[in-house]
Amino acid sequence: MAAEDTKSAASTLPPVVIDTATATAKPAPKAEIPDELAGSEAPLMDHLIELRKRLIITCVALFALLILSFIFSGKIFDLLLEPYRSVMPIDQATLLPRDIKLIYTAPQEFFFTQLNIAFFGAIFLGFPVIASQIYMFVAPGLYKKERRAFIPYLIATPVFFVLGASLVYFAILPMVMRFFLSMQTAEIEMLVKVSEYLGLAMTLILAFGVCFQLPVILTLLARIDLIGVDFLRKGRRYAIVIILLFAAFITPPDPVSQLGLAVPMYLLYELSILSVRWVEKSRAAALAKQAAAESET
């Protein structure tokens, strides 16, 4: 009897209609993007082994370049003398630049000067090897996008180094030697020691080569969002003071070489501001494009 009452009550209820048009389906869970670096973690010992491998390759390459540079140290010596030779006064009898006379005051001085030339040649020629080995050591820990972003800086580093060295060779060093030659008198003649001239030339070349990395370093820091264009603009006055102090410390105590380094460094700082601004605009455009693509989906 109760079953019949329940059946009759159920038959009197209005039918339930499900509107499939207004029914909302639950969104499917997003597929997780696989991590490129997943499973590539290595213990500390493997990192040390890889570091040792890169150091061995670098040392072998530098040692081979050291021997090669020592063999051709005479030609490198003549090449480094060319800025000095170009500013020598003209001999009125022959209408040619006067011969350069360099001296050394210790028996072993010229030998060690040749070794310094060989070290200089090894570092200068081996700079791309050093940069490539650093990249090959850190590349496995970078994402594919980060590796693509890092390659332009790897190419720009030796290019800016050569630009700095070229500025010294063709402009700064001749001006410095012309300034020193102008201080001669009829009674006082400048006799240059071979080690001191080559030390001056090599120091300026390496210093300018390293300082010309300023746009590369600042742009790379902006790329990983450590600095911004506002930070560089606000720090312009402090940058000028630091540049002047650095130029006074790294160059000989004469105004020509100090200004010769300080002025290009400040221009490179302004170039870095433009480069960082371009990086920020590119990042903002990429984020806007990504947001528009996500909103469409």
Sine and cosine of phi, psi and omega as CSV:
sin_phi,cos_phi,sin_psi,cos_psi,sin_omega,cos_omega
0.00,0.00,-0.69,0.72,0.03,-1.00
-0.90,0.43,-0.59,0.81,0.01,-1.00
-0.92,0.40,-0.61,0.79,0.03,-1.00
-0.92,0.39,-0.63,0.77,0.03,-1.00
-0.90,0.44,-0.63,0.77,0.00,-1.00
-0.92,0.40,-0.64,0.77,0.01,-1.00
-0.91,0.41,-0.66,0.75,0.00,-1.00
-0.93,0.37,-0.57,0.82,0.02,-1.00
-0.94,0.35,-0.61,0.79,0.00,-1.00
-0.93,0.36,-0.53,0.85,-0.01,-1.00
-0.95,0.30,-0.39,0.92,-0.01,-1.00
-0.99,0.10,-0.21,0.98,0.01,-1.00
-0.95,0.32,0.59,-0.81,0.02,-1.00
-0.93,0.37,0.55,-0.83,0.00,-1.00
-0.93,0.37,0.57,-0.82,0.02,-1.00
-1.00,0.00,0.83,-0.55,-0.01,-1.00
-0.95,-0.30,0.81,-0.59,0.02,-1.00
-0.98,-0.20,0.88,-0.47,0.01,-1.00
-1.00,0.07,0.96,-0.27,-0.03,-1.00
-0.95,0.31,-0.33,0.94,-0.03,-1.00
-0.96,0.30,-0.56,0.83,-0.04,-1.00
-1.00,-0.10,-0.07,1.00,-0.01,-1.00
-0.94,0.33,0.71,-0.70,-0.01,-1.00
-0.98,-0.20,0.76,-0.65,0.02,-1.00
-1.00,-0.01,0.60,-0.80,0.04,-1.00
-0.94,0.35,0.70,-0.72,0.00,-1.00
-0.92,0.40,0.63,-0.78,0.01,-1.00
-0.93,0.36,0.64,-0.77,0.01,-1.00
-0.87,0.50,0.64,-0.77,0.00,-1.00
-0.93,0.36,0.66,-0.75,0.04,-1.00
-0.96,0.28,0.75,-0.66,-0.01,-1.00
-0.94,0.33,0.72,-0.69,0.03,-1.00
-0.98,0.22,0.81,-0.58,-0.02,-1.00
-0.91,0.41,0.66,-0.75,0.02,-1.00
-0.97,0.24,0.78,-0.63,-0.02,-1.00
-0.91,0.41,-0.50,0.86,-0.07,-1.00
-1.00,-0.05,0.03,1.00,-0.01,-1.00
-0.91,0.41,0.77,-0.64,0.01,-1.00
1.00,0.08,-0.05,1.00,-0.01,-1.00
-0.99,-0.11,0.06,1.00,0.01,-1.00
-0.91,0.42,0.63,-0.78,-0.03,-1.00
-0.77,-0.64,0.52,-0.85,0.04,-1.00
-0.92,0.38,0.22,-0.98,-0.05,-1.00
-0.87,0.50,-0.60,0.80,-0.04,-1.00
-0.89,0.46,-0.61,0.79,0.03,-1.00
-0.91,0.41,-0.62,0.78,0.05,-1.00
-0.90,0.43,-0.65,0.76,0.02,-1.00
-0.92,0.40,-0.60,0.80,0.04,-1.00
-0.91,0.42,-0.67,0.74,0.03,-1.00
-0.91,0.41,-0.64,0.77,0.04,-1.00
-0.89,0.45,-0.66,0.75,0.03,-1.00
-0.89,0.46,-0.64,0.77,0.02,-1.00
-0.88,0.47,-0.70,0.71,0.00,-1.00
-0.92,0.39,-0.61,0.79,0.03,-1.00
-0.92,0.40,-0.63,0.78,0.02,-1.00
-0.90,0.43,-0.71,0.71,0.02,-1.00
-0.88,0.48,-0.68,0.73,0.00,-1.00
-0.90,0.44,-0.71,0.70,-0.02,-1.00
-0.91,0.42,-0.65,0.76,0.02,-1.00
-0.90,0.44,-0.69,0.73,0.01,-1.00
-0.90,0.43,-0.68,0.73,0.00,-1.00
-0.92,0.39,-0.60,0.80,0.02,-1.00
-0.92,0.40,-0.66,0.75,0.04,-1.00
-0.90,0.43,-0.66,0.75,0.05,-1.00
-0.93,0.38,-0.52,0.86,0.05,-1.00
-0.90,0.44,-0.72,0.70,0.03,-1.00
-0.90,0.43,-0.69,0.73,0.01,-1.00
-0.89,0.45,-0.67,0.75,0.00,-1.00
-0.93,0.37,-0.56,0.83,0.04,-1.00
-0.92,0.39,-0.59,0.81,0.03,-1.00
-0.90,0.43,-0.65,0.76,-0.02,-1.00
-0.98,-0.21,0.44,0.90,-0.02,-1.00
-0.89,0.47,-0.52,0.85,0.02,-1.00
-0.90,0.43,-0.67,0.74,0.02,-1.00
-0.94,0.35,-0.62,0.78,0.06,-1.00
-0.90,0.43,-0.62,0.78,0.04,-1.00
-0.87,0.49,-0.73,0.69,0.03,-1.00
-0.90,0.44,-0.59,0.81,0.02,-1.00
-0.91,0.40,-0.65,0.76,0.02,-1.00
-0.96,0.29,-0.36,0.93,0.04,-1.00
-0.98,0.19,-0.28,0.96,-0.09,-1.00
-0.86,0.51,-0.67,0.74,0.06,-1.00
-0.87,0.49,-0.60,0.80,0.06,-1.00
-0.93,0.37,-0.66,0.75,-0.02,-1.00
-0.91,0.42,-0.53,0.85,-0.07,-1.00
-0.95,0.32,-0.31,0.95,-0.03,-1.00
-0.95,-0.30,0.11,0.99,0.04,-1.00
-0.93,0.37,0.62,-0.79,-0.01,-1.00
-0.91,0.42,0.41,-0.91,-0.04,-1.00
-0.98,0.18,0.73,-0.68,0.12,-0.99
-0.98,0.20,0.86,-0.51,-0.08,-1.00
-0.91,0.42,-0.41,0.91,-0.03,-1.00
-0.97,0.25,-0.69,0.73,-0.06,-1.00
-0.97,-0.25,-0.16,0.99,-0.05,-1.00
0.84,0.54,0.51,0.86,0.05,-1.00
-0.83,-0.56,0.40,-0.92,0.07,-1.00
-0.87,0.50,0.61,-0.79,0.00,-1.00
-0.91,0.41,0.47,-0.88,0.01,-1.00
-0.93,0.37,0.55,-0.84,0.04,-1.00
-1.00,0.04,0.72,-0.69,0.06,-1.00
-0.85,-0.52,0.92,-0.40,0.08,-1.00
-0.93,-0.36,0.52,-0.86,-0.05,-1.00
-0.83,-0.56,0.32,-0.95,0.21,-0.98
-0.66,-0.75,0.58,-0.81,-0.20,-0.98
-0.94,-0.33,0.06,1.00,0.04,-1.00
-0.72,-0.70,0.57,-0.82,-0.05,-1.00
-0.85,0.52,-0.60,0.80,-0.07,-1.00
-1.00,-0.02,-0.01,1.00,-0.14,-0.99
-0.90,0.43,-0.70,0.71,-0.05,-1.00
-0.93,0.36,-0.53,0.85,0.04,-1.00
-0.90,0.43,-0.73,0.69,0.02,-1.00
-0.93,0.36,-0.46,0.89,0.10,-0.99
-0.90,0.43,-0.65,0.76,0.07,-1.00
-0.90,0.44,-0.60,0.80,0.07,-1.00
-0.90,0.44,-0.66,0.76,0.04,-1.00
-0.89,0.45,-0.63,0.78,0.06,-1.00
-0.89,0.46,-0.65,0.76,0.01,-1.00
-0.91,0.42,-0.68,0.73,0.06,-1.00
-0.88,0.47,-0.67,0.74,0.01,-1.00
-0.88,0.47,-0.73,0.69,0.02,-1.00
-0.89,0.46,-0.61,0.79,0.01,-1.00
-0.91,0.41,-0.67,0.74,0.00,-1.00
-0.93,0.35,-0.67,0.74,-0.03,-1.00
-0.91,0.42,-0.74,0.68,-0.02,-1.00
-0.97,0.24,-0.48,0.88,-0.04,-1.00
-1.00,0.03,0.04,1.00,-0.01,-1.00
-0.86,0.51,-0.69,0.73,0.06,-1.00
-0.88,0.47,-0.55,0.83,0.03,-1.00
-0.91,0.41,-0.70,0.72,0.01,-1.00
-0.88,0.48,-0.73,0.69,-0.02,-1.00
-0.90,0.44,-0.66,0.75,-0.01,-1.00
-0.92,0.39,-0.60,0.80,0.02,-1.00
-0.94,0.35,-0.58,0.81,0.09,-1.00
-0.89,0.45,-0.68,0.73,0.01,-1.00
-0.90,0.43,-0.68,0.73,-0.02,-1.00
-0.91,0.40,-0.43,0.90,0.04,-1.00
-0.97,0.24,-0.63,0.77,-0.06,-1.00
-1.00,-0.03,-0.26,0.96,-0.08,-1.00
-0.87,0.50,-0.64,0.77,0.00,-1.00
-0.88,0.47,-0.36,0.93,0.02,-1.00
-1.00,-0.05,0.13,0.99,-0.01,-1.00
-0.95,-0.32,0.51,-0.86,0.13,-0.99
-0.95,0.31,0.31,-0.95,-0.03,-1.00
-0.86,0.51,-0.63,0.78,0.04,-1.00
-0.91,0.42,-0.64,0.77,0.01,-1.00
-0.93,0.36,-0.58,0.81,0.04,-1.00
-0.91,0.41,-0.65,0.76,0.05,-1.00
-0.90,0.43,-0.58,0.82,0.01,-1.00
-0.96,0.28,-0.42,0.91,-0.06,-1.00
-0.99,0.14,-0.45,0.89,-0.09,-1.00
-0.88,0.47,-0.69,0.73,0.03,-1.00
-0.85,0.52,-0.58,0.82,0.02,-1.00
-0.95,0.32,-0.52,0.85,0.06,-1.00
-0.91,0.41,-0.56,0.83,0.04,-1.00
-0.98,0.21,-0.61,0.79,-0.06,-1.00
-0.94,0.35,-0.46,0.89,-0.06,-1.00
-0.87,0.49,-0.82,0.58,0.04,-1.00
-0.92,0.39,-0.48,0.88,0.02,-1.00
-0.90,0.43,-0.72,0.69,0.01,-1.00
-0.94,0.35,-0.53,0.85,0.06,-1.00
-0.89,0.45,-0.70,0.71,0.02,-1.00
-0.92,0.39,-0.59,0.81,0.05,-1.00
-0.89,0.46,-0.69,0.73,0.04,-1.00
-0.90,0.44,-0.69,0.73,0.03,-1.00
-0.90,0.43,-0.61,0.79,0.01,-1.00
-0.92,0.40,-0.61,0.79,0.04,-1.00
-0.88,0.47,-0.66,0.76,0.05,-1.00
-0.91,0.42,-0.73,0.68,-0.13,-0.99
-0.92,0.40,-0.66,0.75,-0.11,-0.99
-0.99,-0.12,-0.27,0.96,-0.09,-1.00
-0.77,-0.64,-0.84,0.55,-0.17,-0.98
-0.94,0.34,-0.77,0.64,-0.06,-1.00
-0.89,0.45,-0.68,0.73,0.11,-0.99
-0.87,0.50,-0.62,0.78,0.04,-1.00
-0.91,0.42,-0.65,0.76,0.01,-1.00
-0.90,0.44,-0.73,0.68,-0.02,-1.00
-0.93,0.37,-0.57,0.82,0.07,-1.00
-0.91,0.42,-0.61,0.80,0.04,-1.00
-0.90,0.43,-0.68,0.74,0.00,-1.00
-0.94,0.34,-0.61,0.79,0.02,-1.00
-0.92,0.40,-0.50,0.87,0.00,-1.00
-0.93,0.36,-0.22,0.97,-0.01,-1.00
-1.00,0.04,-0.02,1.00,0.03,-1.00
-0.95,0.32,0.46,-0.89,0.08,-1.00
-0.81,-0.59,-0.02,-1.00,0.02,-1.00
-0.92,0.40,-0.49,0.87,-0.01,-1.00
-0.99,-0.10,-0.38,0.92,-0.10,-1.00
-0.90,-0.44,0.88,-0.48,0.02,-1.00
-0.91,-0.42,0.64,-0.77,-0.02,-1.00
-0.99,0.11,0.88,-0.47,0.12,-0.99
-0.93,-0.38,0.92,-0.40,-0.14,-0.99
-1.00,-0.05,0.74,-0.68,0.13,-0.99
-0.97,0.24,0.66,-0.75,-0.08,-1.00
-0.89,0.46,-0.63,0.78,-0.02,-1.00
-0.93,0.36,-0.59,0.81,-0.04,-1.00
-0.96,0.30,-0.63,0.78,0.03,-1.00
-0.92,0.40,-0.74,0.68,-0.01,-1.00
-0.91,0.41,-0.58,0.82,0.08,-1.00
-0.89,0.45,-0.66,0.75,0.05,-1.00
-0.89,0.45,-0.73,0.68,-0.04,-1.00
-0.90,0.44,-0.73,0.69,-0.05,-1.00
-0.93,0.36,-0.60,0.80,0.03,-1.00
-0.90,0.44,-0.70,0.71,0.00,-1.00
-0.91,0.41,-0.65,0.76,-0.01,-1.00
-0.90,0.44,-0.73,0.68,0.00,-1.00
-0.93,0.38,-0.62,0.78,0.00,-1.00
-0.90,0.43,-0.72,0.70,0.02,-1.00
-0.92,0.39,-0.62,0.79,0.03,-1.00
-0.88,0.48,-0.65,0.76,0.02,-1.00
-0.95,0.30,-0.67,0.74,-0.03,-1.00
-0.91,0.40,-0.47,0.88,0.02,-1.00
-0.96,0.28,-0.01,1.00,0.10,-0.99
-0.99,0.11,-0.01,1.00,-0.06,-1.00
-0.84,0.54,-0.75,0.67,0.03,-1.00
-0.89,0.46,-0.59,0.81,0.00,-1.00
-0.91,0.42,-0.71,0.70,-0.04,-1.00
-0.92,0.40,-0.75,0.67,-0.05,-1.00
-0.92,0.40,-0.61,0.79,0.04,-1.00
-0.92,0.39,-0.61,0.79,0.04,-1.00
-0.92,0.40,-0.63,0.78,0.06,-1.00
-0.91,0.42,-0.60,0.80,0.07,-1.00
-0.93,0.36,-0.53,0.85,0.00,-1.00
-0.90,0.43,-0.59,0.80,0.02,-1.00
-1.00,-0.09,0.25,0.97,0.16,-0.99
0.91,0.42,0.63,0.77,0.09,-1.00
-0.99,-0.11,-0.45,0.89,0.06,-1.00
-0.71,-0.70,0.27,-0.96,0.02,-1.00
-0.69,-0.72,0.13,-0.99,-0.05,-1.00
-0.93,0.38,-0.54,0.84,0.05,-1.00
-0.91,0.42,-0.62,0.78,0.03,-1.00
-0.89,0.46,-0.67,0.74,-0.01,-1.00
-0.94,0.35,-0.60,0.80,0.02,-1.00
-0.93,0.38,-0.68,0.73,0.01,-1.00
-0.93,0.37,-0.49,0.87,-0.02,-1.00
-1.00,-0.04,0.26,0.96,-0.05,-1.00
-0.89,0.46,-0.69,0.73,-0.04,-1.00
-0.91,0.41,-0.61,0.79,0.05,-1.00
-0.94,0.34,-0.58,0.82,0.02,-1.00
-0.90,0.44,-0.61,0.79,0.01,-1.00
-0.89,0.46,-0.69,0.72,0.01,-1.00
-0.90,0.43,-0.69,0.72,-0.01,-1.00
-0.90,0.43,-0.64,0.76,0.00,-1.00
-0.90,0.44,-0.69,0.73,0.01,-1.00
-0.90,0.43,-0.67,0.75,0.02,-1.00
-0.91,0.41,-0.67,0.74,0.01,-1.00
-0.90,0.43,-0.68,0.74,0.01,-1.00
-0.91,0.42,-0.61,0.79,0.03,-1.00
-0.93,0.36,-0.49,0.87,-0.04,-1.00
-0.99,0.14,-0.61,0.79,-0.17,-0.99
-1.00,0.00,-0.36,0.93,-0.07,-1.00
-0.96,-0.27,0.25,-0.97,0.08,-1.00
-0.88,0.48,0.35,-0.94,-0.06,-1.00
-0.98,0.21,0.88,0.48,0.10,-0.99
-0.69,-0.72,0.54,-0.84,-0.10,-0.99
-0.93,0.38,-0.43,0.90,-0.06,-1.00
-0.91,0.41,-0.79,0.61,-0.03,-1.00
-0.94,0.35,-0.56,0.83,0.00,-1.00
-0.92,0.39,-0.73,0.68,0.06,-1.00
-0.93,0.36,-0.53,0.85,0.03,-1.00
-0.89,0.45,-0.46,0.89,0.07,-1.00
-1.00,-0.04,-0.62,0.79,-0.09,-1.00
-0.93,0.37,-0.69,0.73,-0.05,-1.00
-0.90,0.43,-0.76,0.65,0.06,-1.00
-0.88,0.47,-0.57,0.82,0.02,-1.00
-0.91,0.42,-0.63,0.77,0.03,-1.00
-0.92,0.39,-0.64,0.77,0.05,-1.00
-0.89,0.45,-0.60,0.80,0.07,-1.00
-0.92,0.40,-0.56,0.83,0.06,-1.00
-0.90,0.44,-0.68,0.73,0.05,-1.00
-0.91,0.41,-0.61,0.79,0.09,-1.00
-0.89,0.46,-0.59,0.81,0.03,-1.00
-0.90,0.43,-0.60,0.80,0.04,-1.00
-0.89,0.46,-0.69,0.73,0.04,-1.00
-0.90,0.43,-0.63,0.77,0.00,-1.00
-0.92,0.39,-0.67,0.75,0.02,-1.00
-0.91,0.41,-0.61,0.79,0.06,-1.00
-0.88,0.47,-0.66,0.75,0.04,-1.00
-0.90,0.44,-0.62,0.78,0.04,-1.00
-0.90,0.44,-0.68,0.73,-0.01,-1.00
-0.92,0.40,-0.64,0.77,0.04,-1.00
-0.91,0.41,-0.64,0.77,0.03,-1.00
-0.90,0.44,-0.65,0.76,0.02,-1.00
-0.91,0.41,-0.67,0.74,0.01,-1.00
-0.90,0.43,-0.63,0.77,0.04,-1.00
-0.91,0.40,-0.63,0.77,0.01,-1.00
-0.92,0.40,-0.65,0.76,0.03,-1.00
-0.92,0.40,-0.64,0.77,0.03,-1.00
-0.91,0.42,-0.63,0.78,0.04,-1.00
-0.91,0.41,-0.64,0.77,0.01,-1.00
-0.92,0.38,-0.65,0.76,0.02,-1.00
-0.91,0.42,-0.63,0.78,0.04,-1.00
-0.91,0.41,-0.62,0.79,0.02,-1.00
-0.92,0.38,-0.63,0.78,0.03,-1.00
-0.93,0.38,-0.59,0.81,0.01,-1.00
-0.93,0.37,-0.54,0.84,0.03,-1.00
-0.94,0.35,-0.55,0.83,0.01,-1.00
-0.99,0.14,0.00,0.00,0.00,0.00
